[in-house]
Amino acid sequence: MSSDGVKKVGNLSFPPRKVWVKTFGCQMNYHDTQRLFSHLQKLNFTQTSNKEEANLILFNTCAVRDLANLKFYSQLGEVKHLKKGVKDKNVVVGVGGCVSQIEGEELLKKYAHLNFAFGTDAIDQISDILYRIYSGEDKVFINSWDTQDNYSIETKITHGSPQAFVNIIKGCNNFCSYCIVPYTRGREKSRRLKEVVEDVKGLVKNKGIQEVTLLGQNVNSFGKEHDESFCDLLKQLDQIEGLELIRYTTSHPYDLSDDLIAHHGSASKLSNHLHLPVQSGSNTVLKRMNRKYTADHYLNLVAKLKNANPEIVLSTDIIVGFPDESEQEYQQTIELLDKVQFDFIYSYKFSPRANTQASKMEDGLSDELRSKRLRSLQLHQLKIQEKNRKQLVGQQKRVLVEKFNVKNGEKKWMGRTNCNRIVHFLPETQETDYQWHWVELKITQATALSCQGTIVLDHGTTVVS
């Protein structure tokens, strides 16, 4: 790097530039964004929260939910003005993620101000893409099918946090009738078990990582093509010295094995929270969704999990208003909420995704009815959460503190328990910095959405590289 901060990469010069990124969708997308940042840093980019000052504007998109789609298209149109009348900088605009995988070439044709697009597995090509753009190419598109699989251990960058996401499997083979993931992420492709273990060991030793979240569209299928298993991976990760907590998402009920359920009762570092998407409580809807299990099968899994680990809490996904969902089918989902007593849910009203089987189904439901059912379901679940979380009052929980918020001049810190519940607490003094401390908190108040606590013990800050 020269004295004026310019980096030489090949025959191109990269002066200090700023990048603004908007990420939509799941944790996989946020993990991909971290990988993007790690490459961009090498090209002299720093992150900014103000897109007005950005030299590079990036969208990492999601095609699963209609709302995320609409927000992306709106924001992509809005940044057009940033490329007009700006004489002192060359603003570059790019799109990645699931929408780009499907529509990248069309997006480049439709939006004159869009410079490049890349698919879901082309994250590690971002340096090559920018090299081509800054060399003078007007439009660049690379989709996932043009690239080799690259899980690049070097791109597991944490940006000063003791928490890390680690991708262990990509794609999905289930072809749920409403889901576009198999068309955007492709078929299931697992990393090798040994590679993931060594990856996590390196993160713990070299980066000070203490909490790892394993990612995949269906982590329960990990390793099948290599005669390995997800449960065996978790058992080996449980032995890593210095690693405090292991989380994972997302888990498909059809592939949840008895071995994995038993491990939830014996593991020392595995979170007491499991996200297990059910989508509906109606067998007829589940069949139309091609989910490959029944409500009774799901309830049996829940019973086994709670028997193996009485402390475990469950969350789930619910789709309301699947094509031609009857009132009886909807009520069966409400009944399932009552039976399982989920700690929290992610709920959505059905929106058809192009090229899926559900988009071709006959459907007489109105958007008004879907919205009404969604509101009713969410209110019902909040009552369940409020009732169950009141039992937390008086309990002591160990929390990794992530950040603070200031409201009405009062600073409150926030962290998550082992079972993924949010707890807020007041500092002992306004000057005390609790970020990335492990603290013991006594729960003093609990609502449907969060808890309040007081400090019992501060274990001190974690080591962050």
C-alpha positions as semicolon CSV with decimal commas, in nm:
position;residue;x (nm);y (nm);z (nm)
1;M;0,000;0,000;0,000
2;S;0,132;0,343;-0,095
3;S;0,164;0,638;0,142
4;D;-0,171;0,777;0,021
5;G;-0,350;0,454;0,111
6;V;-0,379;0,316;-0,244
7;K;-0,352;-0,062;-0,287
8;K;-0,211;-0,220;-0,600
9;V;-0,395;-0,535;-0,711
10;G;-0,252;-0,669;-1,036
11;N;-0,227;-0,377;-1,275
12;L;-0,510;-0,185;-1,105
13;S;-0,493;0,068;-0,825
14;F;-0,757;0,053;-0,548
15;P;-0,778;0,376;-0,348
16;P;-0,969;0,373;-0,017
17;R;-1,338;0,321;-0,097
18;K;-1,657;0,267;0,101
19;V;-1,918;-0,007;0,056
20;W;-2,283;-0,007;0,166
21;V;-2,453;-0,347;0,183
22;K;-2,818;-0,435;0,236
23;T;-2,885;-0,799;0,326
24;F;-3,226;-0,961;0,295
25;G;-3,338;-1,305;0,410
26;C;-3,194;-1,586;0,618
27;Q;-2,881;-1,632;0,826
28;M;-2,717;-1,798;0,526
29;N;-2,739;-1,464;0,346
30;Y;-2,590;-1,277;0,643
31;H;-2,308;-1,531;0,651
32;D;-2,252;-1,471;0,278
33;T;-2,238;-1,097;0,346
34;Q;-1,960;-1,153;0,599
35;R;-1,768;-1,342;0,334
36;L;-1,822;-1,055;0,089
37;F;-1,676;-0,809;0,341
38;S;-1,367;-1,025;0,392
39;H;-1,289;-1,008;0,019
40;L;-1,374;-0,639;-0,013
41;Q;-1,136;-0,548;0,269
42;K;-0,852;-0,683;0,056
43;L;-0,956;-0,440;-0,217
44;N;-0,935;-0,142;0,021
45;F;-1,309;-0,116;0,097
46;T;-1,446;-0,023;0,439
47;Q;-1,810;-0,056;0,539
48;T;-2,041;0,243;0,572
49;S;-2,399;0,271;0,700
50;N;-2,459;0,578;0,479
51;K;-2,519;0,480;0,118
52;E;-2,491;0,846;0,012
53;E;-2,115;0,827;0,073
54;A;-2,066;0,477;-0,070
55;N;-1,853;0,403;-0,376
56;L;-1,996;0,052;-0,396
57;I;-2,360;-0,039;-0,326
58;L;-2,439;-0,410;-0,281
59;F;-2,767;-0,594;-0,234
60;N;-2,761;-0,952;-0,103
61;T;-3,110;-1,074;-0,190
62;C;-3,368;-1,334;-0,085
63;A;-3,626;-1,491;-0,318
64;V;-3,809;-1,691;-0,052
65;R;-4,036;-1,419;0,089
66;D;-4,239;-1,177;-0,120
67;L;-4,187;-0,886;0,121
68;A;-3,808;-0,914;0,097
69;N;-3,840;-0,918;-0,283
70;L;-4,052;-0,603;-0,289
71;K;-3,813;-0,418;-0,056
72;F;-3,516;-0,510;-0,273
73;Y;-3,672;-0,390;-0,600
74;S;-3,780;-0,066;-0,433
75;Q;-3,434;0,004;-0,292
76;L;-3,259;-0,093;-0,615
77;G;-3,469;0,166;-0,798
78;E;-3,398;0,430;-0,535
79;V;-3,017;0,411;-0,568
80;K;-3,038;0,517;-0,932
81;H;-3,009;0,883;-0,830
82;L;-2,673;0,817;-0,662
83;K;-2,517;0,754;-1,002
84;K;-2,639;1,084;-1,146
85;G;-2,453;1,410;-1,111
86;V;-2,172;1,268;-0,897
87;K;-1,844;1,391;-1,039
88;D;-1,599;1,304;-0,764
89;K;-1,668;0,931;-0,740
90;N;-1,771;0,640;-0,957
91;V;-2,063;0,463;-0,788
92;V;-2,081;0,092;-0,867
93;V;-2,401;-0,107;-0,797
94;G;-2,417;-0,487;-0,764
95;V;-2,669;-0,757;-0,671
96;G;-2,606;-1,103;-0,527
97;G;-2,808;-1,376;-0,359
98;C;-3,113;-1,578;-0,458
99;V;-3,291;-1,316;-0,672
100;S;-2,971;-1,258;-0,865
101;Q;-2,924;-1,631;-0,917
102;I;-3,263;-1,650;-1,090
103;E;-3,297;-1,309;-1,252
104;G;-2,942;-1,170;-1,269
105;E;-2,918;-1,135;-1,647
106;E;-3,266;-0,982;-1,670
107;L;-3,187;-0,738;-1,387
108;L;-2,878;-0,616;-1,574
109;K;-3,089;-0,555;-1,886
110;K;-3,372;-0,384;-1,698
111;Y;-3,170;-0,155;-1,469
112;A;-2,919;0,060;-1,657
113;H;-2,752;0,170;-1,333
114;L;-2,683;-0,191;-1,224
115;N;-2,323;-0,290;-1,300
116;F;-2,300;-0,654;-1,195
117;A;-2,490;-0,952;-1,059
118;F;-2,372;-1,283;-0,915
119;G;-2,529;-1,607;-0,798
120;T;-2,550;-1,768;-0,456
121;D;-2,232;-1,975;-0,493
122;A;-2,029;-1,697;-0,656
123;I;-1,954;-1,507;-0,333
124;D;-1,582;-1,571;-0,358
125;Q;-1,576;-1,431;-0,713
126;I;-1,649;-1,075;-0,595
127;S;-1,286;-0,965;-0,629
128;D;-1,272;-1,088;-0,989
129;I;-1,603;-0,918;-1,066
130;L;-1,484;-0,582;-0,932
131;Y;-1,151;-0,618;-1,110
132;R;-1,343;-0,655;-1,437
133;I;-1,574;-0,361;-1,357
134;Y;-1,288;-0,128;-1,265
135;S;-1,101;-0,245;-1,576
136;G;-1,380;-0,101;-1,786
137;E;-1,647;-0,371;-1,836
138;D;-1,994;-0,221;-1,824
139;K;-2,195;-0,528;-1,716
140;V;-2,080;-0,851;-1,547
141;F;-2,288;-1,157;-1,452
142;I;-2,161;-1,475;-1,286
143;N;-2,413;-1,734;-1,166
144;S;-2,351;-2,031;-0,940
145;W;-2,324;-2,275;-1,226
146;D;-2,016;-2,090;-1,358
147;T;-1,817;-2,143;-1,038
148;Q;-1,654;-2,419;-0,838
149;D;-1,768;-2,487;-0,481
150;N;-1,559;-2,274;-0,248
151;Y;-1,610;-2,274;0,126
152;S;-1,284;-2,081;0,173
153;I;-1,190;-2,114;0,537
154;E;-1,004;-1,784;0,515
155;T;-1,333;-1,604;0,461
156;K;-1,474;-1,695;0,804
157;I;-1,424;-1,339;0,927
158;T;-1,599;-1,230;1,248
159;H;-1,531;-0,855;1,262
160;G;-1,449;-0,836;1,630
161;S;-1,720;-1,073;1,756
162;P;-1,678;-1,401;1,946
163;Q;-1,973;-1,536;1,747
164;A;-1,928;-1,699;1,405
165;F;-2,148;-1,856;1,139
166;V;-2,005;-2,164;0,968
167;N;-2,167;-2,304;0,656
168;I;-2,170;-2,686;0,659
169;I;-2,413;-2,776;0,378
170;K;-2,567;-2,594;0,082
171;G;-2,883;-2,660;-0,111
172;C;-3,187;-2,877;-0,046
173;N;-3,326;-3,202;-0,190
174;N;-3,675;-3,185;-0,038
175;F;-3,856;-2,975;-0,301
176;C;-4,133;-2,847;-0,076
177;S;-4,405;-2,729;-0,313
178;Y;-4,385;-2,364;-0,199
179;C;-4,006;-2,329;-0,177
180;I;-3,764;-2,190;-0,434
181;V;-3,442;-2,285;-0,248
182;P;-3,362;-2,596;-0,460
183;Y;-3,375;-2,373;-0,766
184;T;-3,155;-2,097;-0,619
185;R;-2,913;-2,292;-0,397
186;G;-2,920;-2,621;-0,587
187;R;-2,906;-2,976;-0,453
188;E;-2,750;-3,064;-0,118
189;K;-2,369;-3,046;-0,105
190;S;-2,197;-3,111;0,227
191;R;-1,851;-3,019;0,342
192;R;-1,639;-3,300;0,484
193;L;-1,675;-3,350;0,858
194;K;-1,302;-3,327;0,926
195;E;-1,278;-2,997;0,739
196;V;-1,560;-2,838;0,942
197;V;-1,405;-2,953;1,271
198;E;-1,066;-2,810;1,175
199;D;-1,236;-2,491;1,060
200;V;-1,405;-2,442;1,397
201;K;-1,088;-2,531;1,587
202;G;-0,908;-2,259;1,392
203;L;-1,180;-2,006;1,466
204;V;-1,160;-2,080;1,837
205;K;-0,780;-2,078;1,853
206;N;-0,701;-1,793;1,613
207;K;-1,009;-1,569;1,629
208;G;-1,126;-1,612;1,988
209;I;-1,460;-1,756;1,876
210;Q;-1,672;-1,894;2,159
211;E;-2,014;-1,934;1,996
212;V;-2,062;-2,107;1,660
213;T;-2,382;-2,133;1,456
214;L;-2,380;-2,407;1,192
215;L;-2,572;-2,314;0,878
216;G;-2,751;-2,497;0,603
217;Q;-3,090;-2,516;0,435
218;N;-3,119;-2,863;0,590
219;V;-2,838;-2,930;0,838
220;N;-2,990;-3,267;0,934
221;S;-2,886;-3,400;0,592
222;F;-2,523;-3,307;0,647
223;G;-2,272;-3,569;0,537
224;K;-2,508;-3,821;0,380
225;E;-2,318;-3,827;0,050
226;H;-1,994;-3,899;0,240
227;D;-2,136;-4,160;0,483
228;E;-2,098;-3,903;0,762
229;S;-2,366;-3,759;0,991
230;F;-2,465;-3,433;1,150
231;C;-2,481;-3,593;1,493
232;D;-2,120;-3,715;1,461
233;L;-2,013;-3,362;1,363
234;L;-2,182;-3,216;1,672
235;K;-2,017;-3,474;1,895
236;Q;-1,670;-3,380;1,766
237;L;-1,737;-3,007;1,796
238;D;-1,852;-3,065;2,154
239;Q;-1,495;-3,174;2,238
240;I;-1,325;-2,851;2,120
241;E;-1,158;-2,676;2,412
242;G;-1,251;-2,307;2,439
243;L;-1,576;-2,340;2,242
244;E;-1,864;-2,245;2,473
245;L;-2,184;-2,277;2,270
246;I;-2,303;-2,450;1,952
247;R;-2,620;-2,352;1,767
248;Y;-2,753;-2,469;1,430
249;T;-3,021;-2,386;1,175
250;T;-3,225;-2,492;0,984
251;S;-3,349;-2,840;1,072
252;H;-3,602;-3,040;0,868
253;P;-3,836;-3,263;1,075
254;Y;-3,827;-3,542;0,816
255;D;-3,451;-3,586;0,867
256;L;-3,435;-3,542;1,246
257;S;-3,276;-3,868;1,366
258;D;-3,311;-4,043;1,701
259;D;-2,932;-4,012;1,744
260;L;-2,953;-3,635;1,708
261;I;-3,244;-3,617;1,950
262;A;-3,047;-3,818;2,206
263;H;-2,746;-3,589;2,160
264;H;-2,962;-3,293;2,264
265;G;-2,986;-3,464;2,602
266;S;-2,616;-3,551;2,644
267;A;-2,421;-3,267;2,478
268;S;-2,239;-3,020;2,702
269;K;-2,216;-2,728;2,454
270;L;-2,523;-2,765;2,233
271;S;-2,784;-2,491;2,272
272;N;-3,106;-2,574;2,456
273;H;-3,293;-2,422;2,164
274;L;-3,397;-2,595;1,842
275;H;-3,562;-2,428;1,544
276;L;-3,779;-2,700;1,386
277;P;-4,004;-2,564;1,108
278;V;-4,345;-2,734;1,098
279;Q;-4,516;-2,493;0,849
280;S;-4,869;-2,625;0,923
281;G;-5,060;-2,838;1,174
282;S;-5,285;-2,986;0,906
283;N;-5,194;-3,320;0,747
284;T;-5,374;-3,231;0,425
285;V;-5,184;-2,901;0,397
286;L;-4,855;-3,072;0,483
287;K;-4,921;-3,319;0,201
288;R;-4,987;-3,037;-0,046
289;M;-4,667;-2,873;0,079
290;N;-4,475;-3,200;0,013
291;R;-4,330;-3,188;0,365
292;K;-4,309;-3,573;0,393
293;Y;-4,432;-3,594;0,753
294;T;-4,761;-3,566;0,943
295;A;-4,859;-3,352;1,241
296;D;-4,851;-3,665;1,460
297;H;-4,496;-3,744;1,344
298;Y;-4,391;-3,390;1,432
299;L;-4,555;-3,409;1,776
300;N;-4,376;-3,739;1,838
301;L;-4,043;-3,572;1,761
302;V;-4,127;-3,294;2,006
303;A;-4,210;-3,546;2,278
304;K;-3,879;-3,729;2,220
305;L;-3,682;-3,402;2,233
306;K;-3,844;-3,289;2,557
307;N;-3,790;-3,633;2,708
308;A;-3,420;-3,625;2,611
309;N;-3,374;-3,266;2,731
310;P;-3,648;-3,119;2,954
311;E;-3,476;-2,777;2,926
312;I;-3,506;-2,754;2,547
313;V;-3,723;-2,481;2,392
314;L;-3,857;-2,495;2,038
315;S;-3,926;-2,236;1,772
316;T;-4,079;-2,291;1,431
317;D;-4,197;-2,148;1,098
318;I;-4,566;-2,128;1,006
319;I;-4,719;-2,049;0,667
320;V;-5,077;-1,925;0,689
321;G;-5,315;-1,935;0,395
322;F;-5,154;-2,203;0,183
323;P;-5,358;-2,241;-0,142
324;D;-5,719;-2,324;-0,059
325;E;-5,645;-2,369;0,312
326;S;-5,981;-2,436;0,476
327;E;-6,092;-2,296;0,810
328;Q;-6,060;-2,646;0,958
329;E;-5,701;-2,678;0,828
330;Y;-5,616;-2,341;0,975
331;Q;-5,763;-2,436;1,314
332;Q;-5,551;-2,752;1,313
333;T;-5,244;-2,527;1,304
334;I;-5,377;-2,331;1,604
335;E;-5,428;-2,661;1,785
336;L;-5,068;-2,761;1,713
337;L;-4,945;-2,436;1,869
338;D;-5,136;-2,528;2,185
339;K;-4,992;-2,878;2,193
340;V;-4,627;-2,786;2,132
341;Q;-4,610;-2,456;2,326
342;F;-4,343;-2,302;2,103
343;D;-4,115;-2,046;2,265
344;F;-4,151;-1,826;1,957
345;I;-4,250;-1,857;1,591
346;Y;-4,176;-1,699;1,257
347;S;-4,508;-1,670;1,074
348;Y;-4,593;-1,560;0,721
349;K;-4,888;-1,553;0,490
350;F;-4,844;-1,758;0,175
351;S;-4,705;-1,583;-0,131
352;P;-4,644;-1,781;-0,452
353;R;-4,287;-1,809;-0,577
354;A;-4,239;-1,847;-0,951
355;N;-4,160;-2,196;-1,083
356;T;-4,278;-2,375;-0,765
357;Q;-4,562;-2,630;-0,762
358;A;-4,762;-2,421;-0,515
359;S;-4,770;-2,130;-0,758
360;K;-4,970;-2,350;-0,999
361;M;-5,226;-2,471;-0,744
362;E;-5,589;-2,359;-0,748
363;D;-5,643;-2,097;-0,482
364;G;-5,962;-1,919;-0,380
365;L;-5,826;-1,742;-0,071
366;S;-5,819;-1,363;-0,060
367;D;-5,523;-1,165;0,070
368;E;-5,761;-1,011;0,326
369;L;-5,842;-1,357;0,468
370;R;-5,474;-1,454;0,477
371;S;-5,391;-1,135;0,668
372;K;-5,676;-1,196;0,913
373;R;-5,560;-1,552;0,982
374;L;-5,201;-1,440;1,024
375;R;-5,294;-1,172;1,280
376;S;-5,510;-1,420;1,470
377;L;-5,235;-1,683;1,476
378;Q;-4,973;-1,433;1,594
379;L;-5,196;-1,307;1,876
380;H;-5,266;-1,665;1,984
381;Q;-4,893;-1,744;1,992
382;L;-4,812;-1,429;2,190
383;K;-5,052;-1,543;2,464
384;I;-4,869;-1,878;2,477
385;Q;-4,532;-1,704;2,499
386;E;-4,646;-1,462;2,766
387;K;-4,781;-1,744;2,983
388;N;-4,471;-1,963;2,947
389;R;-4,211;-1,691;2,991
390;K;-4,358;-1,576;3,320
391;Q;-4,213;-1,897;3,460
392;L;-3,865;-1,756;3,394
393;V;-3,899;-1,489;3,664
394;G;-3,660;-1,566;3,948
395;Q;-3,443;-1,799;3,740
396;Q;-3,073;-1,732;3,678
397;K;-2,942;-1,739;3,319
398;R;-2,595;-1,711;3,167
399;V;-2,592;-1,462;2,881
400;L;-2,342;-1,350;2,619
401;V;-2,387;-0,971;2,594
402;E;-2,405;-0,841;2,236
403;K;-2,493;-0,471;2,240
404;F;-2,678;-0,190;2,417
405;N;-2,962;0,045;2,332
406;V;-3,039;0,388;2,475
407;K;-3,403;0,478;2,540
408;N;-3,516;0,790;2,724
409;G;-3,155;0,854;2,819
410;E;-3,119;0,511;2,983
411;K;-2,864;0,259;2,859
412;K;-2,967;-0,106;2,858
413;W;-2,753;-0,397;2,749
414;M;-2,887;-0,699;2,564
415;G;-2,776;-1,058;2,527
416;R;-2,910;-1,405;2,451
417;T;-2,940;-1,702;2,679
418;N;-2,830;-2,052;2,587
419;C;-3,189;-2,116;2,475
420;N;-3,186;-1,803;2,254
421;R;-3,407;-1,580;2,468
422;I;-3,330;-1,208;2,468
423;V;-3,259;-1,051;2,809
424;H;-3,213;-0,678;2,876
425;F;-3,039;-0,544;3,185
426;L;-2,917;-0,216;3,334
427;P;-2,539;-0,172;3,383
428;E;-2,402;-0,139;3,734
429;T;-2,253;0,191;3,614
430;Q;-2,317;0,379;3,290
431;E;-1,946;0,362;3,209
432;T;-1,917;-0,018;3,229
433;D;-1,873;-0,186;2,890
434;Y;-2,033;-0,532;2,888
435;Q;-2,003;-0,610;2,518
436;W;-1,897;-0,972;2,466
437;H;-1,896;-1,042;2,839
438;W;-2,053;-1,359;2,976
439;V;-2,277;-1,249;3,262
440;E;-2,509;-1,426;3,503
441;L;-2,847;-1,256;3,518
442;K;-3,145;-1,307;3,745
443;I;-3,469;-1,270;3,549
444;T;-3,686;-1,007;3,716
445;Q;-3,955;-0,958;3,452
446;A;-4,068;-1,149;3,142
447;T;-4,300;-1,061;2,856
448;A;-4,399;-1,248;2,543
449;L;-4,104;-1,103;2,351
450;S;-3,821;-1,033;2,596
451;C;-3,698;-1,051;2,951
452;Q;-3,549;-0,807;3,202
453;G;-3,274;-0,906;3,440
454;T;-3,022;-0,788;3,697
455;I;-2,653;-0,876;3,715
456;V;-2,554;-1,153;3,952
457;L;-2,202;-1,212;3,822
458;D;-1,980;-1,067;3,546
459;H;-1,739;-1,329;3,409
460;G;-1,543;-1,068;3,212
461;T;-1,486;-1,003;2,845
462;T;-1,425;-1,276;2,593
463;V;-1,102;-1,287;2,393
464;V;-1,171;-1,150;2,044
465;S;-0,904;-1,140;1,775
